[in-house]
Amino acid sequence: MFKTKQFFDHSEVEFSKSIKYERIIKEQKDGVSGYYDLPISQDGLMEQIKNYKNEHMDFLYSCESIVVVGIGGSSLGSKAIHNALKYKKRTKKLVFLESSDPLKINMELEKIDLKKSIFIVISKSGSTIETISLFKYILFLHGATSPKEINEKLIFITDKGSALDSLGTENGVKTFTIDKNVGGRFSVLSAVGLVPLALAGYDVKTILDGAKELYNDFIINKIDKHQLLKKASFYATNYEKISNNVLFSYSSLLKDFNAWYVQLWGESLGKVDKNGKRKGLTPIGIIGPVDQHSFLQLIMEGPRDKSVTFIKITDFHDEIKIPNISLKGLESLDFVNNESFETLINKQCDATMESLKSVGVPVDLIEFDGLDEKNIGYIIYYFELLTSLVGAGFDINTYDQPGVELGKKILREKFNGAK
């Protein structure tokens, strides 16, 4: 069960003027963005994963860890799903090598046994400097100088025809390819996210089923057209005065989902449009109730330049309760005795939302009945669609990232200049 409710003033925005729904359908048909059909087009990938498991059954049986070597869109989506569902029992440990921070690299590697790990190297371009540098270090730790020497422990995921794809073919490394029109930050429902999650023991078919439910409603039947378009219209119309969108997730397990959203929102929508105007909404991810004691003050009494989206889990499927204990001097807090922690966190969410509404902060609510594969698949696709719709409202290219390339160019020049 997935519900949304919006409490802000939409200013009677006309959908046809501010958001072109037809553009989304055209992008889908023209292949401008290949993520739209991922919820319904992964049967072939599911078969590939099944075949891989069968062919490597003995090694997978003894394997303890699945290590994702990737950065940004190559890791954030699967990490978001993994950490949202990590309370569930699974067959393998899932570890992420996604930084060039040497301390972090060593901390993550200490969690695994090299001999009992599969390393999934993910780079859409096939030449991401952080990813390939980490991959070289993995080879070094194995005493290898070529992927061929440890090819049974490697998987590559990349664009077809990339340098990494060619390297895999030459060295006998199992390689999954993704559609070139599926951008990295929109790729979690492709091999980028589904392969590591499937090997770690998650039910990826149900993740796709959750996304497919929204696909059918929005893309095929257009049932959800009004709700998503209205929200996107508000953002696109008011971005100059309400320039920050805060995602306030009331579950600590959604911290990495927030991080995925920040990349999706920031890298997709921070653009210069065809008229040279700078567009964008600054994404901010916070966790309730923790950030009630930090960031909430700024939202309440700081500049009125923020909208807030709350995520609420109505059923945590855990009924641990606050004991009926009265402590001297703290009797005023006894009103929560015998209540479940689930009730406490959800009433904290309600109270915070009502306080923001009372001072005129634009607020909307997303709620679902548990952290499970189907709901996670749905909400992933929900935010991807919302991002595309706001991009359509901005009249920008939602799927490129030209602003990122300059830093890469300067980095290369710094190393070349030092030699």
PANUFI-604611 format. One record per residue (C-alpha): x, y, z; residue in one letter. Coordinates in pm, 1 decimal, decimal comma. Example, Ala and Ser with C-alpha at 12.3 -4.5 7.8 and 13.67 -1.06 7.14 Angstrom:
2
+----------+----------+----------+--------+
:        X :        Y :        Z : residu :
+----------+----------+----------+--------+
:   1230,0 :   -450,0 :    780,0 :      A :
:   1367,0 :   -106,0 :    714,0 :      S :
+----------+----------+----------+--------+
REM end
This chain:
419
+----------+----------+----------+--------+
:        X :        Y :        Z : residu :
+----------+----------+----------+--------+
:      0,0 :      0,0 :      0,0 :      M :
:    145,3 :    331,9 :   -110,7 :      F :
:    -30,7 :    661,6 :    -41,3 :      K :
:     56,0 :   1021,7 :   -112,6 :      T :
:   -105,7 :   1341,0 :      8,2 :      K :
:    -20,6 :   1700,9 :    -70,1 :      Q :
:   -100,9 :   1987,5 :    162,0 :      F :
:     56,7 :   2280,2 :    -24,2 :      F :
:   -114,2 :   2537,1 :   -244,2 :      D :
:    -75,7 :   2440,1 :   -609,3 :      H :
:   -178,1 :   2786,5 :   -728,3 :      S :
:   -409,9 :   2623,7 :   -982,6 :      E :
:   -116,5 :   2542,7 :  -1210,4 :      V :
:   -231,4 :   2418,3 :  -1549,5 :      E :
:    -54,4 :   2092,5 :  -1619,4 :      F :
:    -44,1 :   2137,6 :  -1995,7 :      S :
:    141,3 :   2468,7 :  -1965,3 :      K :
:    395,9 :   2392,0 :  -1694,8 :      S :
:    454,8 :   2019,0 :  -1745,7 :      I :
:    429,3 :   1844,1 :  -2079,4 :      K :
:    314,1 :   1491,0 :  -2002,3 :      Y :
:    350,3 :   1417,6 :  -2369,2 :      E :
:    723,9 :   1487,2 :  -2343,6 :      R :
:    763,3 :   1195,3 :  -2105,0 :      I :
:    584,9 :    963,5 :  -2347,3 :      I :
:    793,8 :   1098,6 :  -2636,3 :      K :
:   1117,9 :   1048,1 :  -2439,5 :      E :
:   1007,0 :    693,2 :  -2374,3 :      Q :
:    926,8 :    618,9 :  -2737,9 :      K :
:   1236,1 :    794,9 :  -2876,7 :      D :
:   1470,2 :    628,5 :  -2630,7 :      G :
:   1595,9 :    959,6 :  -2490,8 :      V :
:   1584,7 :    799,5 :  -2148,4 :      S :
:   1583,3 :    424,2 :  -2128,8 :      G :
:   1479,6 :    389,2 :  -1765,6 :      Y :
:   1105,6 :    426,7 :  -1827,3 :      Y :
:   1056,2 :     67,4 :  -1942,6 :      D :
:   1291,7 :   -101,1 :  -1694,8 :      L :
:   1007,5 :   -228,9 :  -1471,4 :      P :
:    869,0 :   -435,8 :  -1760,7 :      I :
:   1178,5 :   -515,2 :  -1968,6 :      S :
:   1406,6 :   -712,2 :  -1739,9 :      Q :
:   1300,7 :  -1071,2 :  -1816,5 :      D :
:   1617,6 :  -1122,3 :  -2016,4 :      G :
:   1831,7 :   -993,1 :  -1730,7 :      L :
:   1649,5 :  -1218,4 :  -1483,8 :      M :
:   1734,2 :  -1514,5 :  -1706,1 :      E :
:   2100,1 :  -1406,1 :  -1725,5 :      Q :
:   2120,9 :  -1381,6 :  -1346,7 :      I :
:   1960,2 :  -1724,4 :  -1310,0 :      K :
:   2206,7 :  -1876,3 :  -1556,8 :      N :
:   2501,2 :  -1712,9 :  -1380,6 :      Y :
:   2388,4 :  -1856,7 :  -1047,5 :      K :
:   2355,9 :  -2203,8 :  -1198,5 :      N :
:   2695,4 :  -2188,8 :  -1370,1 :      E :
:   2874,1 :  -2064,6 :  -1056,6 :      H :
:   2675,2 :  -2257,9 :   -800,2 :      M :
:   2974,6 :  -2404,9 :   -615,9 :      D :
:   3159,1 :  -2075,3 :   -581,6 :      F :
:   2843,3 :  -1886,6 :   -484,7 :      L :
:   2772,2 :  -2145,4 :   -217,3 :      Y :
:   3107,6 :  -2079,7 :    -50,1 :      S :
:   3102,8 :  -1705,9 :   -118,6 :      C :
:   3035,4 :  -1483,9 :    184,0 :      E :
:   3045,2 :  -1131,7 :     38,8 :      S :
:   2926,8 :   -944,7 :   -269,0 :      I :
:   3147,5 :   -636,2 :   -312,5 :      V :
:   3019,1 :   -351,8 :   -530,7 :      V :
:   3304,5 :   -147,9 :   -677,3 :      V :
:   3144,4 :    170,2 :   -811,8 :      G :
:   3058,1 :    527,9 :   -731,4 :      I :
:   2756,8 :    758,5 :   -763,1 :      G :
:   2481,6 :    607,7 :   -974,7 :      G :
:   2672,7 :    280,0 :   -989,9 :      S :
:   2632,4 :    218,2 :   -618,5 :      S :
:   2387,2 :    458,4 :   -453,5 :      L :
:   2069,9 :    287,8 :   -577,0 :      G :
:   2158,5 :    -66,2 :   -472,3 :      S :
:   2300,2 :     67,8 :   -146,0 :      K :
:   1974,6 :    253,3 :    -77,9 :      A :
:   1768,2 :    -62,3 :   -130,2 :      I :
:   2012,6 :   -280,2 :     62,7 :      H :
:   2013,8 :    -58,4 :    369,7 :      N :
:   1636,0 :    -10,3 :    361,8 :      A :
:   1594,8 :   -389,0 :    368,7 :      L :
:   1902,2 :   -495,8 :    564,8 :      K :
:   1690,9 :   -592,7 :    866,0 :      Y :
:   1580,9 :   -891,5 :    656,5 :      K :
:   1774,2 :  -1216,6 :    651,7 :      K :
:   1980,2 :  -1261,2 :    335,1 :      R :
:   2233,0 :  -1510,2 :    208,8 :      T :
:   2535,8 :  -1285,7 :    150,1 :      K :
:   2702,2 :   -976,4 :    293,1 :      K :
:   2681,7 :   -676,2 :     58,7 :      L :
:   2976,1 :   -434,2 :     79,1 :      V :
:   3035,6 :   -111,3 :   -114,2 :      F :
:   3372,5 :     21,4 :   -228,3 :      L :
:   3274,0 :    365,0 :   -355,7 :      E :
:   3535,3 :    614,2 :   -236,2 :      S :
:   3898,1 :    703,6 :   -294,3 :      S :
:   3929,5 :    778,2 :     79,0 :      D :
:   4211,3 :    538,6 :    184,9 :      P :
:   4077,0 :    500,8 :    539,7 :      L :
:   3731,0 :    409,4 :    411,0 :      K :
:   3876,7 :    163,0 :    160,5 :      I :
:   4061,1 :    -25,1 :    432,7 :      N :
:   3759,5 :    -16,9 :    668,0 :      M :
:   3536,6 :   -178,2 :    404,9 :      E :
:   3796,0 :   -437,9 :    304,4 :      L :
:   3837,6 :   -541,1 :    667,8 :      E :
:   3476,5 :   -662,0 :    656,7 :      K :
:   3543,9 :   -929,3 :    395,9 :      I :
:   3747,7 :  -1237,8 :    322,2 :      D :
:   3906,6 :  -1179,4 :    -19,8 :      L :
:   3901,6 :  -1550,2 :    -97,7 :      K :
:   3527,8 :  -1572,4 :    -35,0 :      K :
:   3412,4 :  -1258,3 :   -217,2 :      S :
:   3275,4 :  -1167,8 :   -559,7 :      I :
:   3372,8 :   -823,9 :   -688,9 :      F :
:   3120,2 :   -646,6 :   -911,8 :      I :
:   3293,1 :   -361,5 :  -1096,1 :      V :
:   3032,7 :   -111,5 :  -1217,1 :      I :
:   3103,4 :    181,9 :  -1446,5 :      S :
:   2858,6 :    300,0 :  -1709,6 :      K :
:   3129,6 :    466,2 :  -1916,7 :      S :
:   3375,4 :    190,8 :  -1833,0 :      G :
:   3638,5 :    447,5 :  -1743,6 :      S :
:   3535,5 :    602,3 :  -1410,2 :      T :
:   3864,0 :    694,3 :  -1243,8 :      I :
:   3763,0 :    608,7 :   -886,8 :      E :
:   3613,4 :    274,0 :   -988,1 :      T :
:   3902,8 :    161,8 :  -1205,7 :      I :
:   4155,3 :    272,9 :   -942,0 :      S :
:   3974,1 :     63,9 :   -681,1 :      L :
:   3960,2 :   -228,4 :   -924,1 :      F :
:   4337,8 :   -208,2 :   -972,5 :      K :
:   4377,2 :   -224,0 :   -595,6 :      Y :
:   4156,6 :   -534,8 :   -580,8 :      I :
:   4380,1 :   -698,7 :   -841,2 :      L :
:   4687,8 :   -600,2 :   -640,6 :      F :
:   4546,2 :   -751,5 :   -320,6 :      L :
:   4495,4 :  -1077,5 :   -507,8 :      H :
:   4850,9 :  -1066,4 :   -638,4 :      G :
:   4717,8 :  -1026,7 :   -992,5 :      A :
:   4799,6 :   -784,0 :  -1273,0 :      T :
:   4527,1 :   -897,9 :  -1512,7 :      S :
:   4152,7 :   -967,4 :  -1465,6 :      P :
:   4206,6 :  -1305,3 :  -1631,2 :      K :
:   4393,0 :  -1430,3 :  -1324,2 :      E :
:   4084,9 :  -1394,8 :  -1101,2 :      I :
:   3808,1 :  -1382,1 :  -1362,0 :      N :
:   3586,2 :  -1632,1 :  -1177,5 :      E :
:   3561,8 :  -1382,5 :   -889,0 :      K :
:   3473,9 :  -1084,1 :  -1108,0 :      L :
:   3162,5 :   -938,8 :  -1270,0 :      I :
:   3163,4 :   -626,0 :  -1487,4 :      F :
:   2855,6 :   -407,4 :  -1544,1 :      I :
:   2893,8 :   -137,1 :  -1807,6 :      T :
:   2771,6 :      5,3 :  -2138,2 :      D :
:   2796,8 :   -229,6 :  -2433,8 :      K :
:   3114,2 :   -153,7 :  -2626,9 :      G :
:   3286,0 :     36,3 :  -2345,9 :      S :
:   3651,8 :    -21,3 :  -2259,3 :      A :
:   3541,0 :   -223,0 :  -1955,2 :      L :
:   3315,1 :   -437,2 :  -2173,8 :      D :
:   3608,6 :   -510,1 :  -2405,1 :      S :
:   3834,6 :   -586,7 :  -2107,6 :      L :
:   3579,3 :   -836,2 :  -1979,5 :      G :
:   3549,4 :  -1011,7 :  -2314,8 :      T :
:   3927,6 :  -1039,5 :  -2352,7 :      E :
:   3975,3 :  -1179,3 :  -2002,0 :      N :
:   3678,5 :  -1411,5 :  -1962,1 :      G :
:   3497,2 :  -1193,2 :  -1707,9 :      V :
:   3117,0 :  -1227,2 :  -1688,0 :      K :
:   2983,5 :   -893,2 :  -1811,1 :      T :
:   2631,0 :   -753,9 :  -1790,0 :      F :
:   2562,5 :   -456,7 :  -2015,5 :      T :
:   2309,8 :   -177,9 :  -1977,6 :      I :
:   2131,9 :     37,5 :  -2233,6 :      D :
:   2335,4 :    348,0 :  -2317,2 :      K :
:   2018,4 :    553,7 :  -2274,2 :      N :
:   1983,3 :    448,5 :  -1910,1 :      V :
:   2168,4 :    714,5 :  -1712,4 :      G :
:   2369,7 :    603,5 :  -1411,3 :      G :
:   2148,9 :    772,9 :  -1153,3 :      R :
:   1839,3 :    617,0 :  -1317,3 :      F :
:   1994,5 :    269,9 :  -1344,0 :      S :
:   1904,6 :     99,2 :  -1016,0 :      V :
:   1631,0 :   -110,2 :  -1182,3 :      L :
:   1880,1 :   -233,7 :  -1444,0 :      S :
:   2171,5 :   -475,2 :  -1403,4 :      A :
:   2350,1 :   -200,6 :  -1205,9 :      V :
:   2122,3 :   -252,6 :   -907,5 :      G :
:   1957,4 :   -586,8 :   -968,9 :      L :
:   2266,9 :   -804,9 :  -1016,3 :      V :
:   2434,4 :   -726,5 :   -680,9 :      P :
:   2102,3 :   -729,7 :   -497,8 :      L :
:   2002,7 :  -1065,2 :   -650,2 :      A :
:   2338,1 :  -1224,8 :   -565,0 :      L :
:   2309,3 :  -1091,1 :   -209,7 :      A :
:   1976,8 :  -1272,0 :   -171,9 :      G :
:   1714,7 :  -1001,4 :   -226,8 :      Y :
:   1391,6 :  -1064,1 :   -418,4 :      D :
:   1460,2 :   -843,5 :   -720,0 :      V :
:   1154,3 :   -964,2 :   -910,1 :      K :
:    932,7 :   -815,2 :   -640,1 :      T :
:   1131,9 :   -490,3 :   -652,8 :      I :
:   1049,2 :   -473,3 :  -1023,6 :      L :
:    685,9 :   -563,1 :   -951,5 :      D :
:    658,9 :   -261,1 :   -721,4 :      G :
:    795,3 :    -30,8 :   -991,0 :      A :
:    572,2 :   -198,8 :  -1250,0 :      K :
:    263,4 :   -108,9 :  -1045,9 :      E :
:    341,8 :    261,8 :  -1084,9 :      L :
:    449,9 :    210,3 :  -1446,8 :      Y :
:    106,8 :     70,4 :  -1527,3 :      N :
:    -73,8 :    346,6 :  -1338,3 :      D :
:    124,1 :    636,8 :  -1478,7 :      F :
:    270,7 :    536,4 :  -1815,3 :      I :
:     -1,1 :    300,3 :  -1937,8 :      I :
:   -326,2 :    396,6 :  -1764,0 :      N :
:   -233,3 :    751,2 :  -1657,6 :      K :
:   -427,7 :    697,1 :  -1333,0 :      I :
:   -161,2 :    876,4 :  -1129,5 :      D :
:   -113,1 :   1149,8 :  -1386,4 :      K :
:   -295,0 :   1415,3 :  -1183,3 :      H :
:   -107,0 :   1362,0 :   -856,7 :      Q :
:    249,2 :   1339,8 :   -990,8 :      L :
:    200,2 :   1618,7 :  -1242,5 :      L :
:     50,9 :   1849,8 :   -983,9 :      K :
:    346,1 :   1799,6 :   -749,3 :      K :
:    599,4 :   1845,1 :  -1029,9 :      A :
:    412,0 :   2152,8 :  -1152,3 :      S :
:    440,1 :   2311,6 :   -809,5 :      F :
:    815,1 :   2252,0 :   -795,3 :      Y :
:    880,5 :   2371,8 :  -1150,6 :      A :
:    665,6 :   2683,8 :  -1111,2 :      T :
:    795,0 :   2791,7 :   -769,3 :      N :
:   1164,1 :   2694,0 :   -789,6 :      Y :
:   1293,5 :   3053,2 :   -764,5 :      E :
:   1126,3 :   3129,3 :   -431,9 :      K :
:   1109,4 :   2771,9 :   -297,9 :      I :
:   1451,9 :   2653,2 :   -408,5 :      S :
:   1516,3 :   2372,2 :   -157,9 :      N :
:   1333,6 :   2039,4 :   -137,0 :      N :
:   1377,9 :   1855,1 :    191,6 :      V :
:   1315,4 :   1480,7 :    207,6 :      L :
:   1230,5 :   1404,9 :    571,7 :      F :
:   1233,4 :   1025,2 :    603,5 :      S :
:   1100,5 :    877,9 :    928,7 :      Y :
:   1314,5 :    565,0 :    935,3 :      S :
:   1688,0 :    548,6 :    992,5 :      S :
:   1702,0 :    268,2 :    736,9 :      L :
:   1620,6 :    525,0 :    465,6 :      L :
:   1938,8 :    729,1 :    517,5 :      K :
:   2097,8 :    588,7 :    202,0 :      D :
:   1770,9 :    626,0 :     12,5 :      F :
:   1797,4 :    996,4 :     95,6 :      N :
:   2153,5 :    997,2 :    -42,7 :      A :
:   2029,8 :    834,2 :   -365,8 :      W :
:   1756,4 :   1098,1 :   -393,9 :      Y :
:   2009,4 :   1381,3 :   -342,4 :      V :
:   2215,5 :   1262,0 :   -639,9 :      Q :
:   1909,7 :   1197,0 :   -857,2 :      L :
:   1756,4 :   1536,4 :   -785,2 :      W :
:   2076,0 :   1744,5 :   -787,5 :      G :
:   2250,2 :   1599,2 :  -1092,1 :      E :
:   1931,0 :   1581,9 :  -1298,9 :      S :
:   1776,3 :   1920,1 :  -1224,6 :      L :
:   2069,7 :   2155,6 :  -1169,8 :      G :
:   2103,4 :   2274,0 :  -1530,6 :      K :
:   2121,2 :   2575,4 :  -1761,1 :      V :
:   1819,1 :   2576,4 :  -1991,4 :      D :
:   1824,8 :   2658,3 :  -2364,1 :      K :
:   1775,7 :   3028,1 :  -2284,6 :      N :
:   2079,2 :   3038,2 :  -2059,8 :      G :
:   1875,2 :   3047,3 :  -1738,4 :      K :
:   1999,8 :   2850,8 :  -1438,4 :      R :
:   1743,7 :   2602,7 :  -1309,7 :      K :
:   1743,7 :   2366,1 :  -1014,1 :      G :
:   1612,9 :   2259,8 :   -675,1 :      L :
:   1860,7 :   2192,2 :   -396,3 :      T :
:   1793,7 :   1846,9 :   -245,5 :      P :
:   1833,0 :   1796,5 :    129,6 :      I :
:   1791,6 :   1455,4 :    291,8 :      G :
:   1724,3 :   1430,6 :    665,1 :      I :
:   1605,4 :   1157,8 :    902,2 :      I :
:   1330,2 :   1168,8 :   1161,5 :      G :
:   1316,4 :   1191,9 :   1451,3 :      P :
:   1693,6 :   1255,5 :   1470,1 :      V :
:   1682,5 :   1577,7 :   1269,0 :      D :
:   1391,4 :   1715,0 :   1466,7 :      Q :
:   1672,1 :   1806,3 :   1705,6 :      H :
:   1887,4 :   1976,0 :   1440,7 :      S :
:   1761,0 :   2078,4 :   1096,3 :      F :
:   1395,3 :   2129,8 :   1188,8 :      L :
:   1470,8 :   2461,8 :   1358,2 :      Q :
:   1603,6 :   2602,2 :   1030,9 :      L :
:   1293,7 :   2489,4 :    839,9 :      I :
:   1058,2 :   2633,5 :   1102,2 :      M :
:   1214,1 :   2975,8 :   1154,8 :      E :
:   1468,8 :   3014,4 :    877,4 :      G :
:   1408,3 :   3149,1 :    524,3 :      P :
:   1084,2 :   3038,9 :    360,5 :      R :
:   1268,0 :   2878,6 :     69,8 :      D :
:   1197,9 :   2512,2 :    145,2 :      K :
:    933,5 :   2253,5 :     73,3 :      S :
:    928,3 :   1929,2 :    272,2 :      V :
:    836,0 :   1577,2 :    164,2 :      T :
:    773,6 :   1339,3 :    455,1 :      F :
:    814,9 :    962,3 :    421,0 :      I :
:    624,6 :    764,2 :    681,5 :      K :
:    624,0 :    386,8 :    737,7 :      I :
:    283,6 :    296,1 :    879,7 :      T :
:    384,0 :    -56,7 :    977,5 :      D :
:    739,2 :   -145,1 :   1084,4 :      F :
:    629,9 :   -503,1 :   1159,8 :      H :
:    793,4 :   -473,5 :   1500,2 :      D :
:    588,8 :   -416,5 :   1815,2 :      E :
:    859,7 :   -349,8 :   2074,9 :      I :
:    711,9 :   -122,6 :   2342,3 :      K :
:    823,2 :    146,3 :   2580,6 :      I :
:    822,6 :    -22,6 :   2923,2 :      P :
:    574,5 :     89,1 :   3187,3 :      N :
:    843,8 :    232,8 :   3410,8 :      I :
:    808,3 :    559,8 :   3596,6 :      S :
:   1131,6 :    742,9 :   3678,6 :      L :
:   1153,7 :    994,2 :   3959,5 :      K :
:   1155,2 :   1346,1 :   3824,9 :      G :
:   1060,3 :   1226,8 :   3476,1 :      L :
:    696,8 :   1138,6 :   3543,6 :      E :
:    587,3 :   1393,4 :   3281,6 :      S :
:    709,7 :   1152,6 :   3013,2 :      L :
:    499,1 :    859,0 :   3135,1 :      D :
:    229,1 :    936,4 :   2877,4 :      F :
:    418,4 :    718,7 :   2626,2 :      V :
:    447,3 :    416,6 :   2856,6 :      N :
:    314,9 :     92,5 :   2704,0 :      N :
:    308,7 :    250,8 :   2358,0 :      E :
:    506,5 :     90,4 :   2075,8 :      S :
:    811,0 :    262,5 :   1931,5 :      F :
:    631,5 :    240,1 :   1596,7 :      E :
:    349,4 :    453,3 :   1738,2 :      T :
:    600,2 :    698,5 :   1883,0 :      L :
:    794,3 :    756,1 :   1560,9 :      I :
:    479,4 :    790,8 :   1351,9 :      N :
:    321,4 :   1040,2 :   1591,0 :      K :
:    650,1 :   1232,2 :   1587,5 :      Q :
:    621,1 :   1243,9 :   1209,6 :      C :
:    260,7 :   1364,1 :   1229,0 :      D :
:    342,5 :   1630,2 :   1487,4 :      A :
:    638,9 :   1764,4 :   1289,7 :      T :
:    437,6 :   1774,6 :    970,3 :      M :
:    151,5 :   1958,7 :   1138,7 :      E :
:    391,2 :   2211,5 :   1291,9 :      S :
:    536,6 :   2293,0 :    949,4 :      L :
:    193,5 :   2317,9 :    791,0 :      K :
:     88,8 :   2561,6 :   1063,9 :      S :
:    361,7 :   2808,9 :    966,9 :      V :
:    297,6 :   2780,9 :    593,8 :      G :
:    579,6 :   2551,2 :    480,6 :      V :
:    474,7 :   2353,7 :    168,6 :      P :
:    442,2 :   1992,6 :    282,0 :      V :
:    349,4 :   1660,9 :    125,6 :      D :
:    337,6 :   1307,3 :    264,3 :      L :
:    436,7 :    970,3 :    122,5 :      I :
:    342,4 :    671,6 :    333,5 :      E :
:    360,7 :    298,7 :    283,8 :      F :
:    288,8 :     -6,7 :    493,9 :      D :
:    634,4 :   -145,5 :    548,5 :      G :
:    990,3 :   -158,4 :    423,5 :      L :
:    975,4 :   -441,5 :    172,8 :      D :
:   1090,0 :   -506,1 :   -183,7 :      E :
:    764,4 :   -406,4 :   -349,6 :      K :
:    733,5 :    -72,1 :   -172,8 :      N :
:   1100,6 :      9,4 :   -232,3 :      I :
:   1061,8 :    -64,2 :   -603,9 :      G :
:    757,5 :    162,0 :   -618,4 :      Y :
:    919,1 :    456,7 :   -442,6 :      I :
:   1238,4 :    431,6 :   -648,8 :      I :
:   1033,6 :    460,0 :   -967,9 :      Y :
:    815,7 :    732,2 :   -812,8 :      Y :
:   1112,0 :    962,6 :   -753,8 :      F :
:   1260,6 :    886,0 :  -1095,8 :      E :
:    933,9 :    984,6 :  -1265,7 :      L :
:    898,2 :   1293,5 :  -1048,2 :      L :
:   1250,3 :   1401,1 :  -1145,5 :      T :
:   1171,6 :   1359,8 :  -1516,3 :      S :
:    850,7 :   1559,6 :  -1480,0 :      L :
:   1021,0 :   1849,7 :  -1302,9 :      V :
:   1292,9 :   1842,7 :  -1569,7 :      G :
:   1020,9 :   1865,2 :  -1833,7 :      A :
:    877,4 :   2164,2 :  -1650,1 :      G :
:   1220,9 :   2328,9 :  -1647,6 :      F :
:   1259,6 :   2246,5 :  -2020,4 :      D :
:   1609,8 :   2108,8 :  -1961,7 :      I :
:   1795,7 :   1790,2 :  -2048,9 :      N :
:   1729,4 :   1590,9 :  -1732,7 :      T :
:   1968,1 :   1311,1 :  -1824,8 :      Y :
:   2307,3 :   1471,3 :  -1892,5 :      D :
:   2557,5 :   1620,3 :  -1644,6 :      Q :
:   2786,3 :   1865,0 :  -1829,2 :      P :
:   2871,1 :   2045,4 :  -1506,1 :      G :
:   3051,5 :   1735,9 :  -1377,1 :      V :
:   3289,2 :   1705,6 :  -1669,7 :      E :
:   3500,9 :   2015,0 :  -1598,6 :      L :
:   3621,2 :   1877,0 :  -1265,9 :      G :
:   3724,7 :   1552,2 :  -1436,1 :      K :
:   3919,6 :   1747,6 :  -1697,3 :      K :
:   4101,9 :   1953,4 :  -1434,5 :      I :
:   4183,7 :   1640,0 :  -1231,8 :      L :
:   4346,6 :   1479,2 :  -1534,3 :      R :
:   4545,4 :   1797,9 :  -1601,6 :      E :
:   4668,6 :   1807,4 :  -1240,8 :      K :
:   4808,4 :   1456,2 :  -1265,5 :      F :
:   4955,3 :   1508,4 :  -1611,2 :      N :
:   5112,0 :   1837,5 :  -1501,8 :      G :
:   5277,7 :   1671,3 :  -1205,0 :      A :
:   5464,0 :   1424,5 :  -1425,3 :      K :
+----------+----------+----------+--------+
REM end
